[in-house]
Amino acid sequence: MTAGEVERRWGRDRASLAACAGRHAALAAWRRNRDAGFAGEALPEPPKEPEEPAPAAPAASAFRNPFAGLFRPEDAQREER
């Protein structure tokens, strides 16, 4: 490549690199860690596993029990006496 071609393509190359840098950051980090391991350096701690969220409280039933008013615990106790 001539110097003029390099100058013309350099700007587009840098713009493409900036655009895709975020997508390839994980690969670059993996390669740095791999190379650090080959060199005998300490490797970083792996990321922690995400924790499961606590279960949500049960929702109230959307259906009304039509027999709920017929049987009350206090009425059953009065009849036993």
Backbone as ProteinMPNN parsed JSONL, in Angstrom:
{"seq_chain_A": "MTAGEVERRWGRDRASLAACAGRHAALAAWRRNRDAGFAGEALPEPPKEPEEPAPAAPAASAFRNPFAGLFRPEDAQREER", "coords_chain_A": {"N_chain_A": [[0.84, -1.174, 0.0], [0.436, 2.2, -0.714], [1.59, 5.288, 0.765], [-0.393, 7.21, 0.546], [-2.73, 5.653, 0.214], [-2.794, 4.371, 2.677], [-3.223, 6.57, 4.36], [-5.773, 7.366, 3.497], [-7.363, 5.159, 4.148], [-6.994, 4.915, 6.849], [-8.594, 6.552, 8.548], [-11.211, 5.491, 8.152], [-10.751, 2.906, 9.051], [-10.144, 3.347, 11.76], [-12.601, 4.402, 12.609], [-14.273, 2.192, 12.217], [-13.115, 0.443, 14.022], [-13.657, 1.738, 16.453], [-16.421, 1.543, 16.429], [-16.939, -1.209, 16.64], [-15.638, -1.948, 18.922], [-16.865, -2.238, 21.433], [-18.377, -4.555, 21.06], [-16.436, -6.47, 20.853], [-15.068, -6.427, 23.206], [-15.262, -8.343, 25.242], [-13.979, -10.552, 24.098], [-11.416, -9.507, 23.801], [-10.742, -9.116, 26.503], [-10.759, -11.763, 27.361], [-8.588, -12.773, 25.896], [-6.5, -11.253, 27.011], [-6.537, -12.24, 29.648], [-5.942, -14.934, 29.153], [-3.358, -14.723, 28.052], [-2.073, -13.597, 30.237], [-2.214, -15.721, 32.004], [-0.577, -17.559, 30.672], [1.826, -16.252, 30.983], [2.277, -16.592, 33.622], [1.151, -14.916, 35.466], [-1.164, -13.787, 38.016], [-4.54, -14.708, 37.682], [-7.596, -12.909, 37.102], [-10.483, -12.885, 39.325], [-13.274, -14.946, 38.556], [-16.442, -13.775, 37.257], [-19.212, -13.334, 39.529], [-21.915, -15.608, 39.958], [-25.188, -14.766, 38.939], [-27.683, -14.045, 41.392], [-30.715, -15.714, 42.237], [-33.821, -14.04, 42.193], [-35.862, -13.259, 45.082], [-38.812, -15.16, 45.694], [-41.939, -13.88, 44.607], [-44.659, -12.518, 46.532], [-47.641, -14.402, 46.913], [-50.299, -13.698, 44.715], [-53.485, -12.172, 45.265], [-56.494, -13.969, 44.833], [-58.272, -13.714, 41.812], [-60.796, -14.547, 41.572], [-63.851, -14.681, 43.258], [-64.966, -16.511, 46.008], [-68.071, -17.865, 46.098], [-69.215, -19.206, 48.248], [-67.911, -18.457, 50.513], [-68.979, -16.717, 52.458], [-70.936, -18.252, 53.677], [-69.948, -20.144, 55.451], [-68.639, -19.601, 58.399], [-66.018, -19.575, 60.773], [-66.623, -18.875, 63.466], [-69.374, -19.357, 63.702], [-69.543, -22.128, 63.506], [-68.333, -22.92, 65.891], [-70.169, -21.994, 67.823], [-72.384, -23.647, 67.423], [-71.446, -26.106, 68.31], [-71.389, -25.888, 71.066]], "CA_chain_A": [[0.0, 0.0, 0.0], [1.195, 3.453, -0.727], [1.316, 6.152, 1.916], [-1.691, 7.852, 0.315], [-3.785, 4.682, 0.5], [-2.824, 4.187, 4.132], [-3.859, 7.753, 4.94], [-7.2, 7.352, 3.158], [-8.053, 4.065, 4.842], [-6.761, 4.974, 8.288], [-9.768, 7.122, 9.216], [-12.307, 4.523, 8.117], [-10.355, 1.791, 9.904], [-10.298, 3.772, 13.157], [-14.041, 4.523, 12.875], [-14.788, 0.826, 12.338], [-12.598, -0.104, 15.273], [-14.414, 2.342, 17.553], [-17.798, 1.05, 16.377], [-17.054, -2.609, 17.041], [-14.83, -2.217, 20.114], [-17.729, -2.733, 22.502], [-18.777, -5.936, 20.781], [-15.303, -7.386, 20.977], [-14.374, -6.203, 24.475], [-15.195, -9.605, 25.981], [-12.938, -11.366, 23.479], [-10.128, -8.9, 24.142], [-10.479, -9.414, 27.918], [-10.425, -13.184, 27.446], [-7.219, -12.949, 25.401], [-5.572, -10.708, 28.014], [-6.48, -13.195, 30.757], [-5.239, -16.12, 28.67], [-1.939, -14.411, 27.938], [-1.549, -13.412, 31.59], [-2.032, -17.061, 32.556], [0.615, -18.134, 30.05], [3.0, -15.568, 31.516], [2.42, -16.938, 35.028], [0.554, -13.893, 36.327], [-2.414, -14.191, 38.663], [-5.727, -14.449, 36.874], [-8.662, -12.247, 37.867], [-11.567, -13.738, 39.798], [-14.387, -15.013, 37.598], [-17.614, -13.029, 37.732], [-20.111, -14.101, 40.383], [-23.159, -16.051, 39.333], [-26.312, -13.934, 39.394], [-28.549, -14.705, 42.365], [-32.132, -15.76, 41.873], [-34.596, -13.123, 43.026], [-36.77, -13.891, 46.034], [-40.12, -15.353, 45.071], [-42.92, -12.837, 44.892], [-45.78, -12.929, 47.37], [-48.739, -14.876, 46.063], [-51.308, -12.685, 44.407], [-54.843, -12.486, 45.696], [-57.262, -14.618, 43.778], [-59.148, -12.826, 41.057], [-62.131, -15.121, 41.627], [-64.454, -14.623, 44.579], [-65.627, -17.751, 46.372], [-69.443, -17.509, 46.486], [-69.602, -19.892, 49.48], [-67.072, -18.009, 51.617], [-69.797, -16.103, 53.5], [-71.848, -19.215, 54.286], [-69.29, -20.923, 56.495], [-67.724, -18.791, 59.2], [-65.537, -20.412, 61.886], [-67.274, -18.579, 64.747], [-70.685, -19.995, 63.707], [-69.351, -23.555, 63.76], [-68.011, -23.091, 67.31], [-71.385, -21.763, 68.605], [-73.261, -24.805, 67.302], [-70.888, -27.221, 69.071], [-71.616, -25.676, 72.504]], "C_chain_A": [[0.885, 1.237, 0.0], [0.811, 4.275, 0.501], [-0.038, 6.843, 1.771], [-2.856, 6.917, 0.613], [-3.926, 4.453, 1.998], [-3.539, 5.357, 4.787], [-5.357, 7.763, 4.669], [-7.955, 6.294, 3.967], [-7.934, 4.147, 6.36], [-7.986, 5.494, 9.032], [-10.934, 6.152, 9.271], [-12.0, 3.328, 9.018], [-10.551, 2.144, 11.374], [-11.776, 3.904, 13.523], [-14.668, 3.138, 13.049], [-14.343, 0.192, 13.643], [-13.372, 0.444, 16.461], [-15.838, 1.797, 17.596], [-17.912, -0.376, 16.901], [-16.281, -2.93, 18.317], [-15.67, -2.777, 21.252], [-18.129, -4.182, 22.305], [-17.649, -6.915, 21.049], [-14.529, -7.212, 22.28], [-14.231, -7.5, 25.264], [-14.107, -10.51, 25.413], [-11.554, -10.82, 23.822], [-9.768, -9.189, 25.599], [-10.087, -10.88, 28.087], [-8.987, -13.428, 26.994], [-6.195, -12.4, 26.388], [-5.421, -11.673, 29.18], [-5.715, -14.453, 30.357], [-3.739, -15.869, 28.623], [-1.305, -14.182, 29.303], [-1.316, -14.761, 32.25], [-0.815, -17.749, 31.973], [1.882, -17.53, 30.634], [3.205, -15.86, 32.999], [1.858, -15.891, 35.973], [-0.744, -14.425, 36.928], [-3.595, -13.807, 37.776], [-6.79, -13.744, 37.718], [-9.734, -13.244, 38.287], [-12.671, -13.794, 38.743], [-15.583, -14.229, 38.133], [-18.525, -13.929, 38.555], [-21.367, -14.465, 39.602], [-24.288, -15.144, 39.814], [-27.199, -14.726, 40.342], [-29.99, -14.664, 41.884], [-32.886, -14.771, 42.753], [-35.511, -13.894, 43.969], [-38.13, -14.069, 45.369], [-41.086, -14.251, 45.497], [-44.021, -13.396, 45.779], [-46.919, -13.397, 46.466], [-49.788, -13.781, 45.882], [-52.665, -13.137, 44.927], [-55.606, -13.075, 44.517], [-58.175, -13.606, 43.099], [-60.59, -13.319, 41.109], [-62.637, -15.11, 43.065], [-65.168, -15.947, 44.832], [-67.055, -17.418, 46.824], [-69.894, -18.166, 47.79], [-68.826, -19.4, 50.698], [-67.896, -17.411, 52.75], [-70.713, -17.078, 54.21], [-71.234, -19.941, 55.472], [-68.279, -20.047, 57.209], [-67.284, -19.62, 60.391], [-66.27, -20.127, 63.194], [-68.668, -19.203, 64.826], [-70.563, -21.482, 64.02], [-69.052, -23.802, 65.232], [-69.257, -22.907, 68.172], [-72.3, -22.984, 68.566], [-72.762, -25.983, 68.121], [-71.203, -27.079, 70.548], [-72.964, -26.065, 72.89]], "O_chain_A": [[1.936, 1.284, 0.639], [-0.173, 3.981, 1.18], [-0.747, 7.038, 2.758], [-3.857, 7.334, 1.197], [-5.035, 4.353, 2.521], [-4.37, 5.16, 5.674], [-6.134, 8.139, 5.546], [-9.076, 6.537, 4.414], [-8.703, 3.505, 7.076], [-8.373, 4.922, 10.051], [-11.575, 6.004, 10.311], [-12.897, 2.799, 9.675], [-11.065, 1.335, 12.146], [-12.165, 3.552, 14.637], [-15.503, 2.941, 13.932], [-15.113, -0.515, 14.292], [-13.709, -0.304, 17.379], [-16.4, 1.611, 18.675], [-18.904, -0.711, 17.549], [-16.273, -4.082, 18.751], [-15.236, -3.689, 21.956], [-18.212, -4.949, 23.264], [-17.889, -8.06, 21.43], [-13.452, -7.785, 22.442], [-13.195, -7.736, 25.887], [-13.389, -11.164, 26.17], [-10.63, -11.584, 24.099], [-8.61, -9.477, 25.9], [-9.189, -11.2, 28.865], [-8.253, -14.191, 27.622], [-5.14, -13.003, 26.586], [-4.308, -11.904, 29.654], [-4.927, -14.976, 31.144], [-2.946, -16.687, 29.09], [-0.142, -14.525, 29.516], [-0.336, -14.937, 32.974], [-0.094, -18.446, 32.687], [2.897, -18.214, 30.766], [4.199, -15.425, 33.58], [2.078, -15.98, 37.181], [-1.34, -15.376, 36.423], [-3.633, -12.72, 37.199], [-6.868, -13.968, 38.926], [-9.879, -14.309, 37.686], [-12.966, -12.784, 38.106], [-15.712, -14.045, 39.343], [-18.605, -15.133, 38.314], [-21.813, -13.735, 38.717], [-24.331, -14.793, 40.993], [-27.443, -15.915, 40.136], [-30.424, -13.721, 41.222], [-32.608, -14.679, 43.949], [-35.888, -15.034, 43.695], [-38.552, -13.228, 44.575], [-41.033, -13.764, 46.627], [-44.284, -14.598, 45.778], [-47.129, -12.848, 45.384], [-50.102, -13.041, 46.814], [-52.949, -14.331, 45.014], [-55.38, -12.716, 43.362], [-58.771, -12.75, 43.752], [-61.507, -12.589, 40.733], [-61.913, -15.494, 43.983], [-65.89, -16.443, 43.967], [-67.228, -16.748, 47.842], [-70.874, -17.717, 48.385], [-69.061, -19.879, 51.807], [-67.534, -17.587, 53.914], [-71.23, -16.745, 55.276], [-71.946, -20.312, 56.405], [-67.195, -19.781, 56.689], [-68.112, -20.316, 60.978], [-66.517, -21.055, 63.964], [-69.111, -19.55, 65.921], [-71.403, -22.033, 64.732], [-69.488, -24.817, 65.774], [-69.399, -23.606, 69.176], [-72.924, -23.32, 69.572], [-73.569, -26.787, 68.587], [-71.278, -28.096, 71.238], [-73.327, -25.954, 74.061]]}, "name": "protein", "num_of_chains": 1, "seq": "MTAGEVERRWGRDRASLAACAGRHAALAAWRRNRDAGFAGEALPEPPKEPEEPAPAAPAASAFRNPFAGLFRPEDAQREER"}
